């Protein structure tokens, strides 16, 4: 990897900012001062800036408490994307694992680990995803069984069994629902089938990963070692 790219990925700014840094003669590689951007960095090389080692992770995992109004995409010419909520020192090649609707809040994992993302999103693996929702309409005990049996939402197949928990039943109901697939607008379409409308939706968990409720809406943080270990254990996915 080129030295300027290495320093950019380590959070020292843009390419132009890194070039200025190199011209200031405070960057060393294995103890030797280096000023050329094109200098090649190999595994095992020690890069320091002003005497402090410059390190970066080739693979990163971020938990985001997604707010409404942002789309789960890496770029868009008109709309705000979730990547805009990441800190400046985050890697530039991160992407959201799966999609939350623009108006949906809650847990979103962002990473550049394509292997883990594939394992979490693969339709064959049926990773549990739990949501909290406010529903316009009365959700009844009979709907719990209907969700468990699977619903016809207009696709070729019924939905897989889903676990519906009624927190409050009334003109406006509150529920938690766990689904094991990720069809387009699935939760909203499931409630439409029973004559109800989702007015608020928030994802609480994905597999073993649970939303850190101390994270303010719009805030993010790296996954803890324990969170990452559990994710990789349940998927059997270990990145070298």
N, C-alpha and C positions, 0 to 999 in steps of 0.2 A: 504494500500500500504506500502511496505517496505521503510524504510527511505532512503536506498541507491538508490532505484529506483526513489523515489521522488526527490532527489537531482540531479540525472542524468537528469530527465525530466525538472528540473528547470534550466538546463544549467550549472551545476557545474562540468561537465566532465564525463569521463567514470567511470565504476564501480570501477576500481582500483584507479583512481584519487580521487573518492569520499571516498574510504576507508582511504586513506592517510589524507584526510580532516577531517574525523571523529577522527582519531588518534591524530590530533593536538588539540583536545578539544575546538574547536571554534564553534561547532554546538550545538544549544539548541532547545528543543521542549517544548513549553509552559513554557519557562524560566529555564528549567532544562537542564544541560549539558548531552549530549548523545554521546556515542562512538560506540555503537553497530549497525552494518549495518542492522540487522534484525528487529530493532525496528519498530513497526507498527504505521503508521500515519493514523489518522481518520479525517473525515470532521470536521473542526473547530479547529484542532490543528494548532498552530503557530510555524513554523520552521524558525529559524534564523541562519545565518552564519556570524560570527564576528559581531553580533549585528544587521545585516540587514536581514529583512524578505526575505525568499526564496519563491518565488511564481512561479507557472506555470499554464498555461491554459490547460485544458483537451482537448479542441477543438481549433484548429488553422486554419487560412485561409491566404494563401500567394498568392500574384500576382507575377508571373514570366514573364519577357520579354524573352521568349525562343529564344536561338540562333539556327542556323542550326548546325547539327552535333551531337545533343543530342536526345536520344529516350525518348518517354513519357512512362516510365516504372519505377518500383521501384528497379529493379535490372537486371543486364545483365553481363555475364561473359566476354564479348568481347567489348561491346560498352559503351560509356559514357551515363549515365542517367541524367534526369533533377534533380533528388534528390541531385546530387553532387553539384548543384549550390545553394542549400539552405545553410544558415549560420549554424554554429555548434550548436547554441542554439535552433534551430528548433526541434520540436518533431520528434522522430524516426519513428513514424507510419504514416507519411503523404504519400499521393499518388496523382498522377495527375488526375484531373477530365476530363476524355476523353483523346483523343490522338491527337497530332499533328505529322505529318510525320517527319522523321529525318531531312529532308531538309527544313521544314517549320518553320518560325519564328513567334513571336508574343505572344499574350495573352495565358497564361496557368494558371489555378487555381489549387493550391495544398492544400489539407486539409486532415483531418482525420474524417470529418463529412460525414459519409456514407449516411445519410438520405438526406442531401442537394445534394450530388453528384448524387444520384439516381433520384431526382426530376429534376436536370438539364440535365441528360442524357436519361431520359425515352423517348422512341420513341413516346409515346402517347402525350407528352407535347409540342413537336415542338418548343423548345427554339431557338430563332433567333441566328445565328452566322454569323458575318460579316467579310469578308476577303478583303484585297487589293491584287491584283495580276498584274504581268506583263505577257503579253500574246504574244507569237510569232504567228503573224497572225492578220488580220484586223477584229476586232469585230465591227459588224454593228448593226443598229437599229433593223433590223429584228431578231437579236439574243435576244434582250430584250424581245420580245414577246414569242420567243421559250422557254426561261427560265421560263417565267411566266406561260406558259402552261404545263411545265413539260417535261423532256427529257427521252428518252429510253437509259439508259446507260448499258443495258445488264442484269438488274435485273428483278425480276418477275413483279415489278410495275415501272411505270415512277417515276421520282423524283417529290417531292412536288413542288408547285409553288415557284420560287426563284426570287428575285429582283436583276436585273443586272443593274448597272449604269456604263456607258462608260465615263471614264475620258479623254481618248485619244484614237483615232482610227487611225491606220496606220500599217505599216509592223510590228511594235511592239506596241501593244495596252496596255493601262492601264485601269483597271476596279476596281470597288468594287462590291461584290456580297454578298447577304444575303440568306443563306439557313436555312431550318427549320428541318433538320435531319442530321444524321452523318454517312452516308454510307462510305464504304472503298474508300479512295482516291476520294471522291465525286466531289470536285471542279475540279480536274484534268480530271476526266472522263467526266464531263459535257462539258468541252471545247474541248476535243478530239472529241466529237460527232459533233461539228460544225466545225471541221477541224483546230483547233488551239491547241497550246501547252502552258501550264503554265510553265514559266521559273523562276518565283519567286512568293512565296505565304506567306502572313503574316496575321494572325488573329488579327482583331482589337477589337472585342467585342464578348461577350457571354451573351445573355440576357441583363440585365441592366449594367453588368460589362464591363467597357471599359478599354483598355490598357492605362496605364499611360505613355504617350510618353516622360516624363522626366526620366523614367527608362532606363538606358543604356541596350543594349543587353547583356543578361546574368545576369542582376541584378534582385533582387526581394525585395518585402516589404510586411508587413502584410496588409490585407485589412483595410480600414478605417471603422469606425462604420457606416457611411452613406452608403458606398458600400455594406456592409454586410446586413444592414437593407433593402436596396432595393432588394437585391437578395432574401432574405427570404420572403419579401412581395410578390414578383411576383411569387414565387413558392408555397407560403403558407406553407413553411417549417420552423418551429421554433424548434430549439434544446434546450432541457431543460438544 
